[in-house]
Amino acid sequence: MNKERINHVPHCLILPYPAQGHMNPMIQFSKRLIQKQVKVTLITVTSLWKTISHKNLSSIEVESISDGYDEGGLSAAESLEIYKETFWRVGSESLSELLQKLSTSENPPNCVIFDAFLPWALDVGKSFGLLGVAFFTQSCSVNSIYFQTHDKFIELPLSKSEYLLPGLPILAQQDLPSFLYKYGSYPGYFDIVVNQFNNIGKADWILANSIYELENEVVDWLVKIWPLKTIGPSIPSMVLDKRLREDKEYGINLSDPNTEFCIKWLNDKPKGSVVYVSFGSMAGLSEDQTHELAYGLKDSESFYLWVVRDCDQTKLPKGFENTSQKGLIVTWCPQLLVLTHEAVGCFVTHCGWNSTLEALSIGVPLIAMPLWTDQVTNAKLIADVWKIGVRAFADEKEIVRSETIKDCIKEIIESEKGSQIKKSALKWKNLAKSSFDEGGRSDKNIEEFVNALAQF
Ligand code: UDX
């Protein structure tokens, strides 16, 4: 370790957007910084702070700020638009008060690493003289598309059938994030993803939870305009060695993960025989889609472990759980433990960025069933560029039929194409590990960041 670092004890504040897919990678990155002798304080909103502060964050200090909805967070707001606006206003004031308080502490912070979804945190941090660091929880490819939308290089509503954008393969309209090709569908989320770039020019660093090799061309393009470094995959080192044993090693669970139940069930299944199915923490399937998926899984005659969140349980076909001896349906699971379990042979996924990076880093082949937002672009890259999965395409009614799901499972498990995909998955797994390991590109980037922090 260099001398300055010992003398200065850098202190980073980490501010994720309050959602599972944002908390996980930023908490994991916090642990990485702590390993490199950086003090970290996680900042979360009061409603979440009440539920997470006592769980598995022993090495990270936690402070809270208000988003204006201390009881219930986003779910207590009238709409996402109102939540976003309130969080921006109340959060800025509350973060200022916290920074004021911390500035008189023994080891005051010198840096704020904020989720790019919360750009106002950069202005607050700068007003206290802190180093301002944006953290991308989504892929660089997707962020480059949103950036070009922000800067109007991509005009909305979309008018072309294909787009050739810097560092990306040719993308059909439907391969662009859903907020673009279904312009107007979720105005609140659209504003959040595009507003990430309002003040990005003022950020001292931009850290992206990605692996350079995965998106090298688009990263090379972005580093010409931004101080961007890839630091991913932001997951525990043990995962990459398949040694993860305790769920508490990873991020936080906003729901009970049913760990023992899931692992016990997986333990007596043959190697590579189980299809793991999950659509992340936000989007839900329609009832029709849930039925098609249920029968696709059943007809595939494979074992399956399917996460159906509490809010979606009523969409299951009546009595379905009792009709199949081969499935286990849970409301949430310890995803990394499941993906690293040798019984798991493939993953039917919505292609959320965390799920994508996790599976890629563990070498599990994917069946891509994107629902919205960045997931469609990730699905395109999964199937056609990284070749670590197959795409389960929807029909004209936007439903992926049971037959398609069954065929995709068989394709991964039994076909020659499936063997090629498994080889490709292994290649990416090794690349992810070498980037993460000491001296790898992501590790060096983190090291470079920590050294800059120490000298700031
Ligand atoms: C959201 C968006 O949907 C996604 O497209 C975007 O890239 C990030 O924000 P989410 O839907 O939650 O994320 O999906 P994902 O990014 O995959 O994150 C889900 C996280 O929850 C993963 O870290 C996964 O390991 C974890 N998880 C999921 C569990 O621990 N248990 C589960 O049962 C399901």
Residues whose N, C-alpha, C, O or C-beta is under 5 A from the ligand:
A	BS01	UDX	Q20 G21 N24 T137 Q138 S278 F279 G280 S281 M282 A283 V307 W332 C333 P334 Q335 L336 C351 G352 W353 N354 S355 T373 D374 Q375
